[in-house]
Amino acid sequence: MLIVLPRSQKLEPPGVSPTYYEDHLLERVSLLELRISQLAQQLSNAFDYIRHEAHSFEVEKRRLEQVYASLRASFPQIGEIKNDELAGEPSRSRVISSPNLDQIIGAHEGSNSALLETLCSEAIRTFENHEEKQGFKNLSKAREVSPENLPLIVLSARYFLMCERFIDAEILLEKGRSIEPENADVTILLTALRADDRDRDLDDELLLIAKNDLRFSSAAYYLQGMRHAFDIKYEKALDSFNRSFESEITPEAEYLIGCVYAAMGNDAEAVEHFMKAVALDLRYADAWFMMSAAYRRMENILSANESLAAAKDSRESRAQCLKFLNENEQLTPLLPLPFLHFEEPKTRILFGGSARLRRFLFDRIVFT
């Protein structure tokens, strides 16, 4: 306790009482001391709260790290689980980094290497600036300089795919296959184009080459799963999707597996996978919507309405469920959302339908 003696008590002889102002000052100092004591207690309480919250955060962080470590131990190829940007159309401004310029120049035989490097560099720059027409012209000139250059053929085919020029891409890839029949970069793109065309069967020989390459194994099983789903072979589709995603955990993986279970009439199992999908990406509108449809078929109306509200709140651009939400159509579609476009004539199997799944595939075969 702070004690302040009035000056009168210090200087005046005994028996002389303090003045009024000295008493007033002493009272004010005592009040100030009390207020400081109260502030100190409040700061102490605030510090204790912050320390408690920090400790709780550290505990939760360690728990998550243990979960992720366990997952990575089970799946060595898995990286950190994180929310990517909202999926949508494959962006035409994205850079296709492989094959790179060094690989193209290294595969060139003959003179004019400097010209080839200039043409390829300019082509990449023009694509970055959304000048697609000029970009394709530069790539065409580059292929005239180096016609048997397989990395250049693959790069050109990937740009054709990015811009949805499927016929041009396939013509180039067939040429690439004639140069090197078992090249995985060529075969995965050709397999995707064949699987995408509902009028052609999946090429098992090409598919096997792609499956045997660790870079494209996941994508190859994904292509096979979508074709099986198109052919209404859901057991085989489920097996392919499980194989496709055994080395990576993504919201799209859980969503697709859940959709296959929903198509097979196993709504309880479907809900489990939809829950895993939204746990990995809370803004996955289609997963919320399909969960709502499954709950509705199970006559769990409360959970169905909660899931539907989450789908509406996610505001994910280009989600397939927006058609149903905006137009107030039936909330339990006849087919799972990623398979709905199979019923539409002439719609492409892989590159039609869900924009998010199209982006998912492009990330694995084009922007790889």
Secondary structure, 3 states (H helix, E strand, C coil): CCCCCCHHHHHCCCCCCCCHHHHHHHHHHHHHHHHHHHHHHHHHHHHHHHHHHHHHHHHHHHHHHHHHHHHHHHCCCCCCCCCCCCCCCCCCCCCCCCCCHHHHHHCCCCCCHHHHHHHHHHHHHHHHCCCHHHHHHHHHHHHHHCCCCHHHHHHHHHHHHHCCCHHHHHHHHHHHHHHCCCCHHHHHHHHHHHHHCCCCCCCHHHHHHHHCCCCCHHHHHHHHHHHHHHCCCHHHHHHHHHHHCCCCCCHHHHHHHHHHHHHCCCHHHHHHHHHHHHHHCCCCHHHHHHHHHHHHHCCCHHHHHHHHHHHHHHCCCCCCCHHHHHHCCCCCCCCCHHHHHHHCCCCCCCCCCCHHHHHHHHHHHCCC
